[in-house]
Amino acid sequence: MNNTELNNEKHFRYKLNMLEPGIMMIRMIGVFAAMALLFWAVEWNILCIAALATAGIILLVLLLLIVIEAYQDNVLDKILIVDNDDQEEEFIKIR
């Protein structure tokens, strides 16, 4: 991929940083899983299923956001590699 192809790509308006939100979402998943276990022990099956479904939805959203963040990191790494290569070529020409 050359530099003109990278410059023509759309750059991201917002860069995802999923460390803190990811930790919070994992805690929420744990809380809902614990609630589901409690509801299962008391034999409230509908609430147990609802709590597990909520935990599953949060997990799917978290995985989707992590995939988006990984894609953004990959694109930004490619841009950085091309920029570093260009700077090295200019440095060699100067010397």
LOMARFI-347370 format. One record per atom (N, C-alpha, C, O): atom name; x, y, z; residue in one letter; residue number from 0. Coordinates in pm, whole numbers. Layout:
NODE,CA,X,Y,Z,A,NUM
...
# end
This chain:
NODE,N,85,-117,0,M,0
NODE,CA,0,0,0,M,0
NODE,C,90,124,0,M,0
NODE,O,177,138,87,M,0
NODE,N,70,212,-97,N,1
NODE,CA,157,328,-103,N,1
NODE,C,94,446,-29,N,1
NODE,O,-18,439,20,N,1
NODE,N,170,554,-24,N,2
NODE,CA,129,669,57,N,2
NODE,C,4,736,2,N,2
NODE,O,-77,786,79,N,2
NODE,N,-15,738,-131,T,3
NODE,CA,-133,803,-187,T,3
NODE,C,-259,726,-150,T,3
NODE,O,-364,787,-127,T,3
NODE,N,-251,592,-144,E,4
NODE,CA,-368,514,-104,E,4
NODE,C,-405,543,42,E,4
NODE,O,-523,551,76,E,4
NODE,N,-304,559,127,L,5
NODE,CA,-332,587,268,L,5
NODE,C,-387,727,286,L,5
NODE,O,-473,749,372,L,5
NODE,N,-339,823,207,N,6
NODE,CA,-389,959,220,N,6
NODE,C,-532,971,170,N,6
NODE,O,-607,1057,217,N,6
NODE,N,-572,884,76,N,7
NODE,CA,-708,889,24,N,7
NODE,C,-808,820,117,N,7
NODE,O,-929,839,103,N,7
NODE,N,-759,738,211,E,8
NODE,CA,-849,671,305,E,8
NODE,C,-908,772,401,E,8
NODE,O,-848,875,432,E,8
NODE,N,-1026,740,449,K,9
NODE,CA,-1086,824,551,K,9
NODE,C,-1017,799,684,K,9
NODE,O,-1000,685,727,K,9
NODE,N,-976,906,748,H,10
NODE,CA,-917,892,881,H,10
NODE,C,-1029,898,982,H,10
NODE,O,-1138,949,954,H,10
NODE,N,-1002,847,1098,F,11
NODE,CA,-1106,833,1199,F,11
NODE,C,-1126,964,1272,F,11
NODE,O,-1030,1032,1310,F,11
NODE,N,-1251,999,1291,R,12
NODE,CA,-1282,1120,1365,R,12
NODE,C,-1254,1098,1513,R,12
NODE,O,-1203,1187,1581,R,12
NODE,N,-1288,981,1563,Y,13
NODE,CA,-1265,948,1703,Y,13
NODE,C,-1189,817,1711,Y,13
NODE,O,-1225,720,1643,Y,13
NODE,N,-1086,812,1790,K,14
NODE,CA,-1009,690,1814,K,14
NODE,C,-1063,625,1939,K,14
NODE,O,-1068,688,2045,K,14
NODE,N,-1103,499,1928,L,15
NODE,CA,-1154,428,2044,L,15
NODE,C,-1040,391,2139,L,15
NODE,O,-932,350,2095,L,15
NODE,N,-1064,406,2266,N,16
NODE,CA,-973,358,2369,N,16
NODE,C,-1059,276,2464,N,16
NODE,O,-1131,332,2547,N,16
NODE,N,-1052,146,2453,M,17
NODE,CA,-1146,58,2522,M,17
NODE,C,-1096,5,2655,M,17
NODE,O,-1157,-86,2710,M,17
NODE,N,-986,57,2708,L,18
NODE,CA,-934,2,2832,L,18
NODE,C,-1030,25,2948,L,18
NODE,O,-1078,-71,3008,L,18
NODE,N,-1058,150,2980,E,19
NODE,CA,-1146,178,3095,E,19
NODE,C,-1291,137,3068,E,19
NODE,O,-1353,74,3154,E,19
NODE,N,-1349,171,2951,P,20
NODE,CA,-1485,123,2927,P,20
NODE,C,-1494,-29,2923,P,20
NODE,O,-1595,-87,2965,P,20
NODE,N,-1390,-95,2873,G,21
NODE,CA,-1390,-242,2869,G,21
NODE,C,-1391,-302,3008,G,21
NODE,O,-1462,-399,3034,G,21
NODE,N,-1311,-244,3098,I,22
NODE,CA,-1309,-293,3236,I,22
NODE,C,-1446,-275,3301,I,22
NODE,O,-1495,-363,3371,I,22
NODE,N,-1508,-160,3276,M,23
NODE,CA,-1640,-134,3334,M,23
NODE,C,-1744,-231,3277,M,23
NODE,O,-1831,-279,3350,M,23
NODE,N,-1735,-261,3147,M,24
NODE,CA,-1830,-353,3086,M,24
NODE,C,-1809,-495,3138,M,24
NODE,O,-1906,-568,3157,M,24
NODE,N,-1685,-535,3162,I,25
NODE,CA,-1659,-668,3218,I,25
NODE,C,-1717,-678,3359,I,25
NODE,O,-1772,-781,3397,I,25
NODE,N,-1705,-571,3436,R,26
NODE,CA,-1765,-571,3570,R,26
NODE,C,-1917,-584,3562,R,26
NODE,O,-1978,-657,3640,R,26
NODE,N,-1978,-513,3465,M,27
NODE,CA,-2123,-523,3448,M,27
NODE,C,-2164,-666,3409,M,27
NODE,O,-2265,-717,3457,M,27
NODE,N,-2085,-728,3323,I,28
NODE,CA,-2113,-867,3284,I,28
NODE,C,-2107,-958,3406,I,28
NODE,O,-2191,-1046,3423,I,28
NODE,N,-2006,-936,3490,G,29
NODE,CA,-1994,-1015,3613,G,29
NODE,C,-2112,-996,3706,G,29
NODE,O,-2161,-1092,3766,G,29
NODE,N,-2158,-872,3719,V,30
NODE,CA,-2274,-844,3807,V,30
NODE,C,-2398,-914,3754,V,30
NODE,O,-2472,-977,3829,V,30
NODE,N,-2421,-902,3623,F,31
NODE,CA,-2540,-966,3567,F,31
NODE,C,-2530,-1119,3573,F,31
NODE,O,-2632,-1186,3593,F,31
NODE,N,-2411,-1174,3557,A,32
NODE,CA,-2394,-1320,3569,A,32
NODE,C,-2419,-1365,3713,A,32
NODE,O,-2479,-1470,3736,A,32
NODE,N,-2372,-1286,3811,A,33
NODE,CA,-2397,-1320,3952,A,33
NODE,C,-2547,-1310,3983,A,33
NODE,O,-2601,-1394,4056,A,33
NODE,N,-2612,-1208,3928,M,34
NODE,CA,-2757,-1196,3949,M,34
NODE,C,-2829,-1316,3888,M,34
NODE,O,-2923,-1370,3946,M,34
NODE,N,-2784,-1359,3769,A,35
NODE,CA,-2846,-1474,3704,A,35
NODE,C,-2828,-1600,3789,A,35
NODE,O,-2919,-1681,3801,A,35
NODE,N,-2710,-1616,3847,L,36
NODE,CA,-2685,-1731,3933,L,36
NODE,C,-2776,-1727,4056,L,36
NODE,O,-2829,-1829,4098,L,36
NODE,N,-2793,-1608,4113,L,37
NODE,CA,-2882,-1592,4228,L,37
NODE,C,-3027,-1624,4189,L,37
NODE,O,-3097,-1696,4261,L,37
NODE,N,-3071,-1571,4075,F,38
NODE,CA,-3208,-1597,4030,F,38
NODE,C,-3227,-1746,3998,F,38
NODE,O,-3335,-1801,4021,F,38
NODE,N,-3123,-1811,3944,W,39
NODE,CA,-3133,-1953,3915,W,39
NODE,C,-3145,-2034,4044,W,39
NODE,O,-3219,-2132,4050,W,39
NODE,N,-3071,-1991,4149,A,40
NODE,CA,-3077,-2062,4278,A,40
NODE,C,-3215,-2048,4342,A,40
NODE,O,-3262,-2140,4409,A,40
NODE,N,-3279,-1934,4321,V,41
NODE,CA,-3411,-1910,4380,V,41
NODE,C,-3521,-1964,4287,V,41
NODE,O,-3639,-1963,4322,V,41
NODE,N,-3481,-2011,4170,E,42
NODE,CA,-3571,-2066,4068,E,42
NODE,C,-3665,-1962,4009,E,42
NODE,O,-3782,-1989,3983,E,42
NODE,N,-3612,-1843,3987,W,43
NODE,CA,-3683,-1740,3912,W,43
NODE,C,-3625,-1743,3771,W,43
NODE,O,-3537,-1664,3737,W,43
NODE,N,-3675,-1835,3691,N,44
NODE,CA,-3615,-1865,3563,N,44
NODE,C,-3623,-1749,3463,N,44
NODE,O,-3528,-1727,3388,N,44
NODE,N,-3731,-1676,3462,I,45
NODE,CA,-3746,-1565,3367,I,45
NODE,C,-3643,-1456,3397,I,45
NODE,O,-3581,-1403,3305,I,45
NODE,N,-3626,-1422,3524,L,46
NODE,CA,-3526,-1321,3560,L,46
NODE,C,-3384,-1372,3535,L,46
NODE,O,-3296,-1294,3499,L,46
NODE,N,-3363,-1500,3553,C,47
NODE,CA,-3232,-1560,3526,C,47
NODE,C,-3198,-1547,3377,C,47
NODE,O,-3087,-1508,3341,C,47
NODE,N,-3293,-1579,3293,I,48
NODE,CA,-3272,-1569,3148,I,48
NODE,C,-3251,-1424,3107,I,48
NODE,O,-3166,-1395,3023,I,48
NODE,N,-3327,-1333,3166,A,49
NODE,CA,-3312,-1191,3133,A,49
NODE,C,-3174,-1140,3175,A,49
NODE,O,-3111,-1065,3100,A,49
NODE,N,-3127,-1179,3292,A,50
NODE,CA,-2995,-1134,3337,A,50
NODE,C,-2885,-1193,3249,A,50
NODE,O,-2790,-1122,3216,A,50
NODE,N,-2897,-1319,3211,L,51
NODE,CA,-2797,-1380,3122,L,51
NODE,C,-2800,-1317,2984,L,51
NODE,O,-2695,-1297,2922,L,51
NODE,N,-2919,-1285,2935,A,52
NODE,CA,-2930,-1221,2804,A,52
NODE,C,-2866,-1081,2807,A,52
NODE,O,-2798,-1042,2712,A,52
NODE,N,-2887,-1008,2915,T,53
NODE,CA,-2826,-876,2929,T,53
NODE,C,-2674,-887,2934,T,53
NODE,O,-2605,-808,2870,T,53
NODE,N,-2623,-983,3008,A,54
NODE,CA,-2478,-1005,3013,A,54
NODE,C,-2425,-1043,2875,A,54
NODE,O,-2318,-996,2835,A,54
NODE,N,-2497,-1124,2803,G,55
NODE,CA,-2455,-1164,2668,G,55
NODE,C,-2454,-1048,2570,G,55
NODE,O,-2363,-1037,2488,G,55
NODE,N,-2555,-962,2578,I,56
NODE,CA,-2560,-845,2490,I,56
NODE,C,-2444,-751,2520,I,56
NODE,O,-2381,-699,2427,I,56
NODE,N,-2415,-729,2646,I,57
NODE,CA,-2302,-643,2683,I,57
NODE,C,-2172,-704,2632,I,57
NODE,O,-2084,-631,2584,I,57
NODE,N,-2158,-836,2642,L,58
NODE,CA,-2038,-903,2592,L,58
NODE,C,-2024,-886,2441,L,58
NODE,O,-1914,-860,2392,L,58
NODE,N,-2133,-901,2366,L,59
NODE,CA,-2128,-883,2221,L,59
NODE,C,-2090,-741,2183,L,59
NODE,O,-2012,-720,2090,L,59
NODE,N,-2144,-643,2254,V,60
NODE,CA,-2110,-503,2227,V,60
NODE,C,-1961,-479,2256,V,60
NODE,O,-1893,-413,2179,V,60
NODE,N,-1913,-534,2366,L,61
NODE,CA,-1772,-520,2401,L,61
NODE,C,-1683,-581,2293,L,61
NODE,O,-1584,-519,2252,L,61
NODE,N,-1716,-699,2246,L,62
NODE,CA,-1637,-763,2141,L,62
NODE,C,-1639,-683,2011,L,62
NODE,O,-1537,-671,1944,L,62
NODE,N,-1754,-628,1976,L,63
NODE,CA,-1764,-545,1856,L,63
NODE,C,-1676,-421,1868,L,63
NODE,O,-1605,-385,1774,L,63
NODE,N,-1680,-356,1984,L,64
NODE,CA,-1597,-237,2004,L,64
NODE,C,-1448,-271,2002,L,64
NODE,O,-1368,-191,1954,L,64
NODE,N,-1411,-386,2053,I,65
NODE,CA,-1270,-428,2050,I,65
NODE,C,-1225,-455,1907,I,65
NODE,O,-1112,-422,1870,I,65
NODE,N,-1312,-514,1825,V,66
NODE,CA,-1278,-537,1684,V,66
NODE,C,-1259,-404,1611,V,66
NODE,O,-1167,-390,1532,V,66
NODE,N,-1346,-307,1638,I,67
NODE,CA,-1333,-175,1575,I,67
NODE,C,-1204,-109,1618,I,67
NODE,O,-1134,-50,1536,I,67
NODE,N,-1171,-117,1746,E,68
NODE,CA,-1046,-58,1795,E,68
NODE,C,-925,-124,1732,E,68
NODE,O,-829,-55,1698,E,68
NODE,N,-927,-255,1716,A,69
NODE,CA,-815,-325,1654,A,69
NODE,C,-799,-283,1507,A,69
NODE,O,-687,-268,1459,A,69
NODE,N,-909,-265,1437,Y,70
NODE,CA,-903,-217,1299,Y,70
NODE,C,-842,-78,1291,Y,70
NODE,O,-756,-52,1207,Y,70
NODE,N,-886,11,1380,Q,71
NODE,CA,-830,146,1382,Q,71
NODE,C,-681,143,1412,Q,71
NODE,O,-604,215,1349,Q,71
NODE,N,-639,61,1507,D,72
NODE,CA,-496,50,1539,D,72
NODE,C,-417,0,1419,D,72
NODE,O,-307,48,1393,D,72
NODE,N,-472,-96,1346,N,73
NODE,CA,-403,-151,1230,N,73
NODE,C,-385,-43,1123,N,73
NODE,O,-276,-31,1067,N,73
NODE,N,-488,34,1093,V,74
NODE,CA,-479,139,992,V,74
NODE,C,-381,247,1036,V,74
NODE,O,-300,292,956,V,74
NODE,N,-387,288,1162,L,75
NODE,CA,-295,390,1209,L,75
NODE,C,-151,341,1211,L,75
NODE,O,-59,420,1187,L,75
NODE,N,-129,213,1239,D,76
NODE,CA,5,157,1233,D,76
NODE,C,60,160,1090,D,76
NODE,O,177,193,1070,D,76
NODE,N,-24,125,991,K,77
NODE,CA,20,131,852,K,77
NODE,C,59,273,813,K,77
NODE,O,159,293,744,K,77
NODE,N,-18,372,856,I,78
NODE,CA,13,511,826,I,78
NODE,C,145,550,890,I,78
NODE,O,227,616,827,I,78
NODE,N,166,509,1013,L,79
NODE,CA,290,541,1083,L,79
NODE,C,411,476,1016,L,79
NODE,O,516,538,1005,L,79
NODE,N,397,353,971,I,80
NODE,CA,508,284,904,I,80
NODE,C,544,356,774,I,80
NODE,O,663,374,744,I,80
NODE,N,443,396,696,V,81
NODE,CA,471,467,570,V,81
NODE,C,536,600,599,V,81
NODE,O,631,637,529,V,81
NODE,N,489,673,699,D,82
NODE,CA,549,802,734,D,82
NODE,C,693,785,780,D,82
NODE,O,779,866,744,D,82
NODE,N,722,681,858,N,83
NODE,CA,859,657,903,N,83
NODE,C,950,623,785,N,83
NODE,O,1064,667,779,N,83
NODE,N,899,543,690,D,84
NODE,CA,978,510,572,D,84
NODE,C,1010,635,491,D,84
NODE,O,1122,650,443,D,84
NODE,N,912,724,475,D,85
NODE,CA,935,849,402,D,85
NODE,C,1039,936,473,D,85
NODE,O,1124,995,407,D,85
NODE,N,1033,944,604,Q,86
NODE,CA,1129,1025,678,Q,86
NODE,C,1269,966,668,Q,86
NODE,O,1367,1041,659,Q,86
NODE,N,1281,834,668,E,87
NODE,CA,1412,771,653,E,87
NODE,C,1471,800,515,E,87
NODE,O,1591,826,503,E,87
NODE,N,1387,795,412,E,88
NODE,CA,1435,825,277,E,88
NODE,C,1483,969,268,E,88
NODE,O,1586,996,206,E,88
NODE,N,1410,1063,328,E,89
NODE,CA,1452,1203,327,E,89
NODE,C,1581,1222,404,E,89
NODE,O,1666,1301,362,E,89
NODE,N,1599,1152,513,F,90
NODE,CA,1720,1163,593,F,90
NODE,C,1841,1111,515,F,90
NODE,O,1949,1169,519,F,90
NODE,N,1820,1000,442,I,91
NODE,CA,1929,945,363,I,91
NODE,C,1967,1041,249,I,91
NODE,O,2086,1056,219,I,91
NODE,N,1869,1106,186,K,92
NODE,CA,1897,1202,80,K,92
NODE,C,1974,1323,132,K,92
NODE,O,2059,1377,61,K,92
NODE,N,1945,1364,254,I,93
NODE,CA,2012,1481,312,I,93
NODE,C,2158,1448,339,I,93
NODE,O,2245,1531,314,I,93
NODE,N,2187,1331,389,R,94
NODE,CA,2324,1293,422,R,94
NODE,C,2399,1275,295,R,94
NODE,O,2518,1243,297,R,94
# end
